Each structure stands twice: as structure tokens, then as C-alpha cells.
Amino acid sequence: MNNERFKHLRDYIGYDNLQLAKMLNIDVAEAEEFCSGRKPIPDTMADELEAFADWSSEVGDTTVKRDLAKKHLGKEGQ
């Protein structure tokens, strides 16, 4: 995966770098390095992001998607 695809998927799922870093269990600085192309994206991480984007596209209702994302990020009740 190249950095343009990484950024596209980040934007597609509606996350910023902080949310994406939390989801992928990495530092924000590392997410920024992936976005800029300074660091290659590991295949396992690329696969995880692709799978999450595929899953999120199947969730049609934005409210459900937002609630599930909050749950995934540990932000329930916010």
C-alpha cells in the first residue's frame, strides 16, 4: 500500500491521524509518517485498514457507523 491509498482509506472511514493511530495501535507520529510516505506501511497494517474500510462501507447507517467507531476507539458515551 502506498501513502496515497493509506490517506484515502483514512479519509474514507472518516478518521483523522489520531483516531487512525488508536485503531491501528500505533503512535500518531507513525501514522503521520505513513501518510507522508516517509515510512512504508507494513502489509499486515495495510490489510487491517483495507478490511476495516470494507467493513465500514457495509455499515449503511451513519449513526450505527459512528457508534461502532466510538466503541472501537473506546469513546462510548461521548
N, C-alpha and C positions, 0 to 999 in steps of 0.2 A: 504494500500500500504506500502511495506517495503522500506527501503532506497536503496536497490539494484535496485528495479524497478524504483524508483524515478531517480536515476542516469542513468539508462538505457534509460529512456524516455528523459532526458535532453540531453544525447549524441545523441540519435536518431534524435531529432529535430535540432541538431547542435548548441545548445546553451551552453554557459558557465554559471557559477553561477550568474554572474551579469545580463546577459540577461534574465535568468530564473526568477530571483528575480523581475526584471522590469515587465515581463509578468504577474507574479502572484501577483504583487503589495505587495511585502514583502521586508524586508531588506536582503542584501546579507548574513549577518551573520545567518539569519534564514534559508536561502537556504542551507548554509553550514551545519547547524545543522541537517537538514533533510537528507542531503547526508551522513553524518557520522552516522546517526542513533541515535544521542543524543536527538532528538526531534521527536515525532510521527507526521506523515503527516496527517492533517485533511482530512476527507473523501471528503469534498467539493473541496478542493485543488487537491486531487488525481483525482477526477472526471474531473476537469477542465484540468489538464495536460494530462490525457488519451484522452479526447476529442480533444485537440489541436494536440496531436501526431497522432490521427486517421485522422484528417483533413489534417495535413501536409503530411501524406503518400499518400493522394489522389491527391495532387498537384504534378504532374509528372515533370514539367519543373523546374529545379533548379533555373533558373533566376526568374521565377514567384514566387517561394517559397521564395527566398531571398528578393525580392522586397516587398512581402506581410509581411514578418517578420520585415523588416525595417519600414514599415508603422505602423505595430502593436506596435513596440517599439518606434515610434516617431522619427525615424532617416532618414526620407526621404531626398533625396538629398545628402546623404553621400556615 
